[in-house]
């Protein structure tokens, strides 16, 4: 792993931490990493004074980026199932309410996702996660099937087949069409995104039965049914960080 110089500077009474990557270059650049760290790419001979002068020149942009990454961190979905942790469902953020009961069930009420777990498993996080993921798959399948049925009718003249649908735990894609098998696989986490994004992914994958490759003909076909597909795609990937492949 490449070693970075760590430093900090005070701007408007706020400490800004930054990291320097040294390279054989003439100009200086800056960017934020995926983790929200300010990275400065500078020459091997560039002084700290020059770097900090460069940072001060870009302070307005830097503060905007800091606010952006702080918001991402604040809105991030929780990885544990405890009261008031955060989960997403259909593009909205909900608070978890975990209670024990006679049977496992999950309900969405107001701004809460109420997870009821059999009393003997109430402290078993792996068990709770399995119950939750099974629920996600069921909910995802319901809404995906509804959109598939609707668009199959709209695509009738193009002879798009009614596909077999499977919900999977994809990590790097929202959907996958397998035309030879007459099958579409959708990511379980798709149910966490807004309805308009789910609708776009369904149309995108159905369109692969007509055109295999992501060429102009493919996107022209998608546009017949989702004219604002670019906006939906960008919203999906910007907020939830996956690319359809």
C-alpha positions in Angstrom: 0.0 0.0 0.0 1.4 3.4 -1.0 2.4 5.5 2.0 0.8 8.9 2.4 1.9 11.9 4.3 -0.7 13.0 6.9 -1.1 16.6 7.9 -3.7 19.2 9.0 -4.4 22.9 8.5 -6.7 25.3 10.4 -9.2 27.2 8.2 -12.0 29.3 9.7 -11.4 27.8 13.1 -11.9 24.3 11.7 -9.2 21.7 11.5 -8.9 20.1 8.0 -6.9 16.9 7.8 -5.3 16.1 4.5 -3.1 13.4 3.0 -0.3 14.0 0.5 0.6 11.6 -2.3 4.0 12.4 -3.9 4.5 11.8 -7.6 6.8 12.9 -10.5 4.5 15.6 -11.7 4.7 19.3 -12.3 1.2 20.5 -11.3 -0.7 19.9 -8.1 -4.2 18.2 -7.8 -6.7 17.5 -5.1 -9.6 15.1 -4.7 -11.6 13.4 -2.0 -11.3 9.6 -1.6 -14.3 7.3 -1.4 -13.8 7.4 2.4 -14.1 11.2 2.4 -10.4 12.0 2.9 -8.9 15.1 1.3 -6.0 13.8 -0.9 -3.4 16.2 -2.4 -1.3 14.9 -5.3 1.9 16.9 -5.5 5.5 16.7 -6.8 8.3 15.2 -4.7 9.8 18.7 -4.2 6.6 20.6 -3.4 6.7 22.3 0.0 4.0 22.2 2.7 3.6 26.0 2.4 2.7 25.6 -1.3 0.3 22.8 -0.6 -1.5 24.7 2.2 -1.7 27.8 0.0 -3.3 25.6 -2.7 -5.8 24.2 -0.1 -6.8 27.7 1.1 -7.5 28.7 -2.6 -10.0 25.8 -2.8 -11.5 26.2 0.7 -15.0 26.9 -0.5 -15.1 23.7 -2.6 -13.4 21.7 0.2 -16.1 22.7 2.7 -18.9 21.8 0.4 -17.3 18.3 -0.1 -16.9 17.9 3.7 -20.6 18.6 4.2 -21.4 16.1 1.4 -19.4 13.3 2.9 -20.6 14.1 6.4 -24.2 13.7 5.2 -23.3 10.4 3.5 -21.9 9.2 6.8 -25.0 10.4 8.7 -27.4 8.7 6.3 -25.5 5.5 6.1 -27.4 2.3 6.7 -26.7 0.6 10.0 -24.9 -2.8 10.0 -26.4 -3.9 13.3 -30.0 -4.5 14.3 -30.6 -2.4 17.4 -33.3 0.1 18.3 -33.1 3.4 16.4 -30.5 2.0 13.9 -31.2 3.0 10.3 -32.4 0.9 7.4 -33.6 1.9 3.9 -36.8 0.8 2.2 -38.1 2.1 -1.1 -35.7 5.0 -1.0 -36.7 6.2 2.5 -34.8 5.9 5.7 -36.4 4.2 8.7 -35.6 3.6 12.3 -35.4 0.0 13.6 -37.8 -1.1 16.4 -36.7 -4.6 17.6 -39.2 -6.5 19.7 -39.7 -10.1 20.8 -42.9 -12.0 20.0 -44.4 -15.4 19.3 -43.4 -15.4 15.6 -41.1 -13.6 13.2 -42.5 -10.8 11.2 -41.6 -7.4 9.9 -43.9 -4.4 9.4 -43.3 -0.9 8.1 -45.2 1.7 10.1 -44.8 5.4 9.9 -41.0 6.0 9.9 -40.2 2.7 11.6 -39.4 -0.8 10.5 -40.7 -3.0 13.3 -38.8 -6.3 13.5 -40.5 -8.9 15.7 -38.3 -11.9 16.5 -39.1 -15.1 18.5 -38.1 -14.4 22.0 -35.3 -17.1 22.2 -33.6 -15.5 19.1 -33.9 -11.8 20.2 -30.2 -11.5 20.9 -29.0 -13.6 17.9 -27.9 -11.0 15.3 -27.2 -13.6 12.6 -30.7 -15.0 13.0 -32.3 -11.6 12.9 -30.3 -10.7 9.8 -31.5 -13.9 8.1 -35.1 -13.0 8.9 -34.6 -9.5 7.6 -32.9 -10.6 4.4 -35.7 -13.1 3.7 -38.2 -10.3 4.1 -36.2 -8.0 1.8 -36.2 -10.8 -0.9 -40.0 -11.3 -0.6 -40.7 -7.5 -0.8 -38.3 -7.1 -3.7 -39.9 -10.0 -5.6 -43.4 -8.5 -5.1 -42.6 -5.1 -6.6 -40.3 -6.5 -9.3 -42.9 -9.0 -10.5 -45.5 -6.2 -10.7 -43.3 -4.0 -12.9 -42.3 -7.0 -15.1 -45.9 -7.9 -15.7 -46.8 -4.3 -16.5 -43.9 -3.8 -19.0 -44.2 -7.2 -20.6 -47.7 -6.0 -21.7 -46.3 -2.7 -23.0 -43.6 -4.5 -24.9 -46.0 -7.1 -26.4 -45.3 -6.1 -30.0 -41.5 -6.6 -29.5 -42.1 -10.2 -28.3 -40.2 -9.8 -25.0 -40.7 -13.1 -23.1 -42.1 -13.3 -19.6 -38.9 -14.2 -17.7 -38.1 -16.3 -14.7 -37.3 -14.0 -11.8 -34.8 -14.6 -9.0 -33.7 -12.3 -6.2 -30.0 -12.5 -5.2 -27.5 -10.9 -2.9 -25.6 -9.0 -5.5 -22.9 -6.7 -4.3 -21.8 -4.9 -7.5 -24.9 -4.9 -9.7 -28.6 -4.2 -9.6 -29.7 -6.7 -12.1 -28.6 -9.4 -14.6 -30.4 -10.6 -17.6 -29.7 -14.1 -19.0 -31.6 -14.3 -22.3 -30.6 -17.8 -23.2 -32.2 -19.0 -20.0 -35.1 -16.6 -20.2 -34.2 -15.4 -16.7 -33.5 -12.1 -14.9 -31.8 -11.8 -11.5 -32.3 -8.8 -9.4 -30.4 -7.6 -6.4 -32.1 -8.0 -3.0 -31.1 -4.5 -2.0 -33.0 -3.0 -5.0 -36.0 -2.8 -2.7 -34.1 -0.2 -0.6 -34.1 2.2 -3.6 -36.9 4.5 -4.8 -39.8 3.0 -6.9 -38.8 4.9 -10.0 -35.3 3.4 -9.8 -36.7 -0.1 -9.4 -38.9 0.6 -12.4 -35.8 1.7 -14.5 -33.8 -1.4 -13.5 -36.7 -3.7 -14.6 -37.0 -2.0 -18.0 -33.2 -2.0 -18.4 -33.0 -5.8 -17.8 -36.1 -6.6 -20.0 -34.5 -4.6 -22.8 -31.7 -7.1 -22.9 -34.0 -9.6 -24.4 -34.2 -7.3 -27.4 -30.7 -5.9 -27.5 -27.8 -7.7 -25.6 -25.2 -4.9 -25.7 -25.3 -1.5 -24.1 -25.2 0.3 -27.5 -27.3 3.1 -29.0 -30.1 0.7 -30.1 -30.4 -0.6 -26.5 -30.7 2.8 -24.9 -33.1 4.0 -27.6 -35.3 1.0 -26.8 -35.1 1.8 -23.0 -36.1 5.4 -23.8 -39.3 4.3 -25.4 -40.5 3.2 -22.0 -38.4 5.3 -19.5 -37.6 8.6 -21.3 -35.8 10.0 -18.2 -33.7 6.8 -17.7 -30.5 8.7 -17.4 -31.8 10.8 -14.5 -33.0 7.6 -12.7 -29.8 5.7 -13.4 -27.6 8.6 -12.1 -29.8 9.0 -9.0 -29.6 5.3 -8.3 -25.8 5.1 -8.6 -25.1 8.4 -6.9 -27.2 7.5 -3.8 -26.7 3.8 -3.6 -23.4 3.2 -5.3 -23.8 0.4 -7.7 -23.6 0.1 -11.5 -25.9 -2.0 -13.7 -23.8 -4.4 -15.7 
